[in-house]
Amino acid sequence: MARPTTAFIDLAALKHNFQFAQRLVPEGQCVAVVKANAYGHGAVPVAKALEPLAPALGVACIEEADELRQAGIHKPILLLEGVFTADEIEQASANNYWIMLENQQQLHSLLNAELTQPIKVWLKLDTGMHRLGINPEQVTEFYQQLQASPNVDNDIILATHLACGDDLGSDFTDTQIACFMAAVKDIDAPLSIGNSSGVLAWPKARTAWNRPGYMLYGNSPFNIPQENADQLQQVMTLKSAVISVREVAAGESVGYAANWTAERPSTIATIAVGYGDGYPRSAPNGTPVIVNGQRVKLVGNVSMDMITVDVTDLDSVAIGDEVILWGPELTANEIAQWAGTIGYEILTRMPLRAPRIYK
Ligand SMILES: Cc1ncc(COP(=O)(O)O)c(C=O)c1O
């Protein structure tokens, strides 16, 4: 029998989530963000499933875009961080990649490039995230230079990115949107603000172009219930199986560093998943794991290839029994909370080791 650890990817749920995002922005369009191997779900199969629905796909860098083109994806691909070096501009033009443009150096490279076809540019404004983007007061100057260049497609998009959209109680999002709207008010161009949190929960962030990522995979960017996020369908179910079962006496410890000690005679099941598969090493004792459809507790440190769980309270557990690490019944967000991180990190840090099975 092969190692049972497998990530099942539900492409119908993925499509549902994209269509749901699109319904939330009936006047706008959604770029499907598939960077970082589609948040761990597999960039090529995810992009192939979404290509018929989405007007464009979004990635972090040209290497990720090339992977999609080589796999036969034809739709435009937006490079969310733009180009890193001047030579990438020619590649972008030749391959119908759209570029986020966010600084003077990128502008200079674009204006001076020799291109066969103009590039569609998303001009990014820094409205408070202070990571990428031009200052709002530079927008007219940049926009005019872009408009005058034969290297630039006529339809320039003005974009910004939200820093606190996942915090429903914060007023920072309204401040960013107000800053953005004030900066672009004299320019007649399509706008782009919302990522998942914007699309789901901030009506003013729903504009002509939207850039949902995390929500496409069925995950909520919020750590409290939210009516739209609650309608998403989990795309990934990470499954494994019990590979060993043993009784340990009260007072005996389990795993590396003897980090958990049985307080009662306990039945411990060993499961074939570990941090080498992306299960977080920082998950503490008590983190929920589903064995035979029931929640049990992780006990002992997470190893590279295995975890151990306390199944004393289950009726019977045997080698081969099904285990779910995350999926619709137990979200990656919940595991992330136990592990002191966010679900985004849990999913995008998944290595390729667990095969992805698409249905
Ligand atoms: C510029 C930009 N747009 C959109 C997204 C997608 O964000 P999310 O996954 O929260 O929807 C990201 C992700 O980091 C991003 O950097």
The ligand as an SDF file (V2000), in Angstrom:
LIG
                    3D

 16 16  0  0  0  0  0  0  0  0999 V2000
   -1.8760   42.4400   -4.7320 C   0  0  0  0  0  0  0  0  0  0  0  0
   -2.6690   41.2700   -4.2510 C   0  0  0  0  0  0  0  0  0  0  0  0
   -3.9270   41.1210   -4.6950 N   0  0  0  0  0  0  0  0  0  0  0  0
   -4.6820   40.0810   -4.3100 C   0  0  0  0  0  0  0  0  0  0  0  0
   -4.2040   39.1200   -3.4330 C   0  0  0  0  0  0  0  0  0  0  0  0
   -5.0940   37.9930   -3.0090 C   0  0  0  0  0  0  0  0  0  0  0  0
   -5.3920   38.1370   -1.6310 O   0  0  0  0  0  0  0  0  0  0  0  0
   -6.3350   37.1220   -0.8930 P   0  0  0  0  0  0  0  0  0  0  0  0
   -5.6780   35.8000   -0.9640 O   0  0  0  0  0  0  0  0  0  0  0  0
   -6.4180   37.6340    0.5100 O   0  0  0  0  0  0  0  0  0  0  0  0
   -7.6320   37.1510   -1.5970 O   0  0  0  0  0  0  0  0  0  0  0  0
   -2.9110   39.2520   -2.9490 C   0  0  0  0  0  0  0  0  0  0  0  0
   -2.4080   38.2550   -2.0010 C   0  0  0  0  0  0  0  0  0  0  0  0
   -1.5300   38.4190   -1.2300 O   0  0  0  0  0  0  0  0  0  0  0  0
   -2.1210   40.3440   -3.3640 C   0  0  0  0  0  0  0  0  0  0  0  0
   -0.8660   40.5130   -2.9390 O   0  0  0  0  0  0  0  0  0  0  0  0
  1  2  1  0
  2  3  1  0
  2 15  2  0
  3  4  2  0
  4  5  1  0
  5  6  1  0
  5 12  2  0
  6  7  1  0
  7  8  1  0
  8  9  2  0
  8 10  1  0
  8 11  1  0
 12 13  1  0
 12 15  1  0
 13 14  2  0
 15 16  1  0
M  END
$$$$
